[in-house]
Amino acid sequence: MTRRKFILTTAPAGFAGALPVYAAESRRIRVGFLGVAHSHALEKFRILRDSGDYELVGVCEESETVREPFAKLGAKVISQDELLQRAELIVVESAVRDHGRHAKLALTSGKHVHVEKPPAAS
């Protein structure tokens, strides 16, 4: 098994259980995607959509072409302001060049953040 195959096979399971503290409270975590251009975004969206532990509040993505597959899966496309207002957890799945900016925006808004990659080019 290659490293890539291993990561693609095991990463979704680890991500889905990343916040066990909330599960004990028996309420759903309001989560939103700030960008969905990264290659892992669609699978993470499906995992969160299908989990009873999360409530997807929406997807904020500038590119209509990029967000189209998510809209077809039932994602509500919302503005950045609405996303930051409604979500407790922000999943940053934007293009790598935008990770730092988007993660910082979510953090300064007081949100919990999951960033796909380190928020820097080096």
ChimeraX attribute file (.defattr): number of C-alpha atoms within 10 A of each C-alpha:
attribute: neighborCount
match mode: 1-to-1
recipient: residues
	/A:1	5
	/A:2	7
	/A:3	8
	/A:4	8
	/A:5	9
	/A:6	10
	/A:7	10
	/A:8	13
	/A:9	10
	/A:10	10
	/A:11	12
	/A:12	17
	/A:13	12
	/A:14	9
	/A:15	13
	/A:16	15
	/A:17	11
	/A:18	11
	/A:19	12
	/A:20	10
	/A:21	9
	/A:22	13
	/A:23	14
	/A:24	9
	/A:25	8
	/A:26	10
	/A:27	12
	/A:28	14
	/A:29	19
	/A:30	17
	/A:31	26
	/A:32	31
	/A:33	29
	/A:34	29
	/A:35	24
	/A:36	25
	/A:37	19
	/A:38	16
	/A:39	12
	/A:40	15
	/A:41	19
	/A:42	16
	/A:43	12
	/A:44	20
	/A:45	21
	/A:46	14
	/A:47	16
	/A:48	19
	/A:49	18
	/A:50	12
	/A:51	12
	/A:52	13
	/A:53	20
	/A:54	20
	/A:55	17
	/A:56	23
	/A:57	21
	/A:58	24
	/A:59	26
	/A:60	24
	/A:61	22
	/A:62	16
	/A:63	11
	/A:64	10
	/A:65	10
	/A:66	14
	/A:67	20
	/A:68	13
	/A:69	13
	/A:70	20
	/A:71	14
	/A:72	9
	/A:73	12
	/A:74	11
	/A:75	21
	/A:76	16
	/A:77	21
	/A:78	17
	/A:79	15
	/A:80	19
	/A:81	9
	/A:82	15
	/A:83	23
	/A:84	23
	/A:85	12
	/A:86	15
	/A:87	21
	/A:88	19
	/A:89	22
	/A:90	26
	/A:91	25
	/A:92	29
	/A:93	27
	/A:94	27
	/A:95	15
	/A:96	18
	/A:97	11
	/A:98	15
	/A:99	23
	/A:100	18
	/A:101	14
	/A:102	22
	/A:103	25
	/A:104	14
	/A:105	17
	/A:106	24
	/A:107	14
	/A:108	9
	/A:109	12
	/A:110	13
	/A:111	18
	/A:112	14
	/A:113	21
	/A:114	16
	/A:115	17
	/A:116	18
	/A:117	15
	/A:118	11
	/A:119	17
	/A:120	11
	/A:121	9
	/A:122	4
